Amino acid sequence: MTSAPLNIAETSDNTAANAHRDDGRSAAEFTSPGQEGATSGEEGVRPRKRGAELEEAIRCACVAELAESGYGGLTIESVAARAQTGKASIYRRWPTKQELVLDSLTSMMSGPVMRLADRTYDDTMTTRDALLELLSEVSEFMLGPEGDAMRSMMGESLRDETFTLSFRCDFFDPRKQAVLDILQRGIRRGEVRTTALDDVVPEMIGGLFIHRILLLRQRPTRPELERILDGFIMPAIRA
């Protein structure tokens, strides 16, 4: 009796699938190095993203998924689909979901929109107007998709010490320093009293944004920001 010829391709495929099942993940999660970031469609294979471009696409997709689904609903599969890459491309760079989320948020918060601690102000701008400009920029940022991502992570930070530390170091501390820099500038200009350079004013402002924007999802209007400055903050710090 003659045996059927061995199908080498089929055997290789079965072996690879079994190997992938052995480590708890399906074969669909993996792509070969030469296919990283490649997708196919009616128009054929799209140009592949590689290196820094692929990593940025993955981070952006992660933030978008956080904003849309929250931390609990975010999956590596959904991030990979949005970034148009394979899950293996993500796992090679970020072994866990938590590492991916933390890195994506850190990258987002250190980007050009939120690099507020590096801001400089024209000599003609008063301390009050510098604070108003800062508050307006933070408000605009937090009401976008990035704010939705931050909101979803606030709940997670209450349950996870790692997230709590990341929030303080990567988000709150740089924003706090941006306010303190404006106050220090105001002291040099004779507009702010020296005893105002403490944690109270930054925490007042931070509490405002957490409550109004992240919790209530309400946009402070510019007149409202001006009333907050003129009625509470400036009287508390004025020289």
C-alpha positions in Angstrom: 0.0 0.0 0.0 1.4 3.4 -1.1 1.2 6.2 1.5 0.1 9.7 0.5 3.0 12.1 -0.2 4.0 14.3 2.7 2.8 17.9 2.4 5.8 19.8 3.8 4.0 23.2 3.7 1.1 21.8 5.7 3.4 20.2 8.2 5.3 23.4 8.7 2.1 25.4 9.2 0.8 22.9 11.8 4.1 22.9 13.7 4.2 26.7 13.8 0.6 26.9 15.0 1.2 24.3 17.7 4.3 26.2 18.8 2.3 29.4 19.1 -0.4 27.7 21.1 2.2 26.3 23.5 3.1 29.8 24.7 -0.5 30.8 25.2 -1.0 32.9 22.1 -2.4 32.1 18.7 -0.6 32.0 15.5 -2.5 35.1 14.3 -0.5 37.2 16.8 2.8 36.7 15.0 4.3 38.1 11.8 7.6 37.5 10.3 10.2 40.3 10.7 10.0 41.1 7.0 6.2 41.6 7.3 6.2 43.9 10.3 3.6 46.6 9.9 2.4 45.2 6.5 -1.4 45.0 5.7 -3.1 43.8 2.5 -6.3 44.9 0.8 -7.9 45.4 -2.5 -5.0 47.6 -3.7 -2.3 45.1 -2.5 0.2 45.4 0.3 0.5 48.9 1.8 3.9 50.4 2.5 5.3 48.9 5.8 5.9 51.1 8.8 9.2 50.4 10.5 11.3 51.5 13.4 10.3 54.8 15.0 7.4 55.4 12.6 5.8 52.1 13.6 6.4 52.7 17.3 4.7 56.1 17.0 1.8 54.6 15.1 1.3 52.0 17.9 1.5 54.6 20.6 -1.1 56.8 18.9 -3.3 53.8 18.4 -3.0 52.9 22.0 -4.0 56.4 23.2 -7.0 56.4 20.7 -8.1 53.0 22.1 -7.8 54.3 25.7 -10.0 57.3 24.8 -12.5 55.1 23.0 -12.7 52.0 25.2 -11.0 52.8 28.4 -8.2 50.7 30.0 -10.4 47.7 30.7 -11.6 47.6 27.1 -8.2 48.1 25.5 -6.6 45.0 24.0 -3.4 44.4 22.1 -5.6 43.1 19.3 -7.5 46.4 19.0 -4.3 48.4 19.2 -2.6 46.3 16.5 -5.7 46.6 14.2 -5.8 50.4 14.6 -2.0 50.7 14.0 -2.3 48.4 11.0 0.4 46.0 12.3 0.6 42.6 13.8 0.4 41.8 17.5 4.0 40.4 17.4 5.2 43.9 16.5 3.8 45.1 19.7 4.8 42.3 22.0 8.4 42.6 20.8 8.5 46.2 22.1 6.1 46.1 25.0 5.7 42.6 26.6 2.6 43.6 28.5 -0.5 45.8 28.0 0.5 47.9 31.1 4.0 48.7 29.7 2.4 49.7 26.3 -0.1 52.0 28.0 2.4 53.7 30.3 4.9 54.3 27.5 2.2 55.6 25.2 0.8 58.0 27.9 4.3 59.2 28.8 5.1 59.8 25.2 1.9 61.7 24.7 2.4 63.8 27.8 6.0 64.8 26.9 5.0 65.7 23.3 5.1 69.3 21.9 1.6 70.1 23.0 2.3 69.4 26.7 5.9 70.5 27.0 4.7 73.4 29.0 7.7 73.6 31.4 9.8 74.7 28.4 7.5 77.6 27.5 8.9 81.1 27.4 6.8 84.3 27.6 7.3 87.7 26.0 8.6 90.3 28.5 5.5 92.3 28.0 3.2 89.5 29.2 2.1 89.8 32.8 2.0 86.9 35.2 -1.8 86.9 35.1 -1.8 86.7 31.3 0.9 84.0 31.3 -1.2 81.9 33.7 -4.3 82.5 31.5 -2.4 81.3 28.4 -1.2 78.2 30.3 -4.7 77.3 31.6 -6.2 77.8 28.2 -3.7 75.4 26.5 -4.1 72.7 29.2 -7.9 73.0 28.9 -7.8 72.6 25.2 -5.5 69.6 25.4 -7.5 67.9 28.1 -10.8 68.2 26.2 -9.4 66.3 23.3 -8.9 62.5 22.9 -5.8 62.8 25.1 -8.1 63.9 27.9 -10.4 61.0 27.4 -7.3 58.7 27.6 -6.2 60.4 30.8 -9.7 60.1 32.3 -9.7 56.3 31.7 -6.4 56.0 33.4 -7.3 58.0 36.5 -9.5 55.1 37.8 -6.7 52.6 37.0 -4.2 54.8 38.9 -6.3 54.4 42.1 -5.9 50.6 41.9 -2.3 50.3 40.7 0.7 51.9 42.4 2.7 51.8 39.2 0.1 54.0 37.4 -0.1 56.3 40.4 3.7 56.9 40.3 3.6 57.4 36.5 0.8 60.0 36.8 2.6 62.0 39.4 6.0 61.9 37.7 5.0 62.2 34.0 1.9 64.3 34.1 1.3 66.3 37.4 4.8 67.2 38.2 5.7 68.8 34.8 2.4 70.7 34.9 3.1 71.8 38.5 6.6 73.0 37.5 5.2 75.0 34.6 3.0 76.9 37.1 5.9 77.4 39.5 8.1 78.7 36.7 5.5 81.4 35.9 5.3 82.3 39.6 9.1 82.6 39.8 9.0 84.8 36.8 6.4 86.9 38.5 8.5 87.3 41.6 11.4 88.6 39.4 9.0 91.1 37.8 7.7 92.2 41.2 4.1 90.9 40.4 4.1 87.9 42.8 5.0 87.8 46.5 7.9 85.5 47.4 5.8 83.5 49.9 3.5 82.4 47.0 6.1 80.0 45.6 4.7 76.8 47.2 2.5 73.9 46.2 -0.8 75.6 47.0 -1.4 77.4 43.7 -0.4 74.5 41.4 -2.6 72.2 43.4 -5.5 74.7 43.2 -5.2 74.8 39.5 -4.8 71.0 39.2 -7.9 70.4 41.3 -9.9 72.7 39.1 -9.0 70.8 35.9 -9.4 67.3 37.5 -12.9 68.2 38.7 -14.1 70.4 35.9 -12.6 68.7 32.9 -11.8 65.1 33.7 -14.7 64.4 36.0 -17.5 66.7 34.8 -16.3 66.8 31.2 -17.1 70.5 31.0 -15.0 73.1 29.1 -14.1 76.2 31.2 -14.7 79.2 29.0 -12.1 81.9 28.7 -14.2 84.3 30.8 -14.5 81.6 33.5 -10.8 81.1 33.5 -10.3 84.9 33.8 -12.8 85.0 36.8 -10.9 82.2 38.5 -7.6 84.0 38.0 -8.9 87.5 39.0 -11.1 86.3 41.9 -9.0 83.6 43.5 -5.5 83.0 42.2 -4.1 86.5 41.6 -5.4 87.9 45.0 -3.7 85.0 46.7 -0.3 85.5 45.0 -0.1 89.3 44.2 2.9 91.2 45.6 
